[in-house]
């Protein structure tokens, strides 16, 4: 995958390829999507968008790591996969429990603080999820097989736009849904809190099983 193999032509096709693959990776409705929907339902739109942006940033980086072959080193590190599962699971459990106890937002200051933290939340939720990294390792061959270095970067930027666009659309739909549901939207947010906790518990158990299997 060196520059000598750089295909001629425009970068539009690699960008579109990355955009479509980025969108496809979001269709599993993972923990970040749950967090984005939850924040948007509460009216914390900035937090929802920043959380999604954090996830998109990690996807851009990990797709490049897959192209470079660096991500495959993860398999050679004993206990690395188990650690990521457990750490990611604990993060989700903590987020779900914190949101369950969180008091009602008390103004713009609360929303701004939550938004500032949301970018890091999106980064950590994605980076600590081994399924995301392993997924990019598997997709790397299909996405980058015929691309040179520069076009691979363009493809990864397409991935970021695709993932970011997904979360913008999800946040918009959640805001619309919240306005339609009114007070009943609180029920949805409580359900999403439970989903985050359950997803985290699943990752912790899976990480423990990975550690036991060695």
Residue pairs with C-beta under 8 A, 6 or more apart in sequence:
1 67
1 68
1 144
1 147
1 148
1 149
1 152
2 148
2 149
3 148
3 149
3 150
4 148
5 148
6 148
6 149
6 150
6 151
7 146
7 147
7 148
7 151
11 150
11 151
11 154
14 147
14 151
14 152
14 154
14 155
14 158
15 154
15 155
15 157
15 158
15 161
16 158
17 143
17 155
17 158
18 63
18 143
18 154
18 155
18 156
18 157
18 158
18 159
18 160
18 161
18 162
19 158
19 159
19 161
19 162
19 165
20 158
20 162
21 139
21 142
21 143
21 158
21 159
21 162
22 56
22 59
22 158
22 159
22 160
22 161
22 162
22 163
22 166
23 162
23 163
23 165
23 166
25 59
25 132
25 135
25 139
25 159
25 163
26 33
26 162
26 163
26 166
26 167
30 129
30 131
30 132
31 92
31 125
31 129
31 196
31 199
31 200
32 51
32 52
32 54
32 55
32 122
32 125
32 126
32 167
33 166
33 167
33 170
34 192
34 195
34 196
34 199
35 48
35 51
35 95
35 118
35 121
35 122
35 125
35 196
36 48
36 49
36 51
36 52
36 167
36 170
36 171
36 174
37 48
37 170
37 171
37 174
37 192
38 99
38 189
38 192
38 193
38 196
39 45
39 47
39 48
39 51
39 114
39 118
39 171
40 48
40 170
40 171
40 172
40 174
40 175
40 178
41 174
41 175
41 177
41 178
41 185
41 188
41 189
41 192
42 105
42 178
42 185
42 189
43 105
43 111
43 175
43 178
44 105
44 111
44 114
44 115
44 118
45 171
45 175
46 111
46 112
46 114
46 115
46 118
47 111
47 114
47 115
47 117
47 118
48 118
48 167
48 171
48 174
49 167
49 168
49 171
50 115
50 116
50 118
50 119
50 122
51 118
51 119
51 121
51 122
51 125
51 167
52 122
52 163
52 164
52 166
52 167
52 168
52 170
52 171
53 119
53 122
53 164
53 167
54 118
54 119
54 120
54 121
54 122
54 123
54 124
54 125
54 126
55 122
55 123
55 125
55 126
55 163
55 167
56 122
56 159
56 160
56 161
56 163
56 164
56 167
57 122
57 123
57 160
58 122
58 123
58 126
58 127
58 132
59 126
59 132
59 136
59 159
59 160
59 163
60 156
60 157
60 159
60 160
61 156
62 71
62 127
62 132
62 133
62 136
63 136
63 139
63 140
63 143
63 155
63 156
63 159
64 152
64 153
64 156
65 71
65 133
65 136
66 136
66 137
66 139
66 140
66 143
66 144
67 140
67 143
67 144
67 147
67 152
67 156
71 133
71 136
71 137
71 140
72 137
74 80
74 81
74 130
74 133
74 134
74 137
75 81
78 214
79 211
81 130
81 134
81 207
81 210
82 207
82 208
82 210
82 211
83 207
84 128
84 129
84 130
84 133
84 207
85 130
85 203
85 204
85 206
85 207
85 210
86 203
86 204
86 207
86 208
86 211
87 128
87 207
88 124
88 125
88 128
88 129
88 130
88 200
88 203
88 207
89 199
89 200
89 201
89 202
89 203
89 204
89 205
89 206
89 207
90 200
90 204
91 124
91 125
91 128
91 200
92 125
92 196
92 197
92 199
92 200
92 203
93 196
93 197
93 200
93 201
93 204
94 200
95 121
95 125
95 196
95 200
96 193
96 194
96 195
96 196
96 197
96 200
97 193
97 197
99 189
99 193
99 196
100 190
100 193
100 197
105 111
105 114
126 132
127 133
129 203
143 155
143 159
144 152
144 155
147 155
177 185
177 188
178 185
178 188
181 188
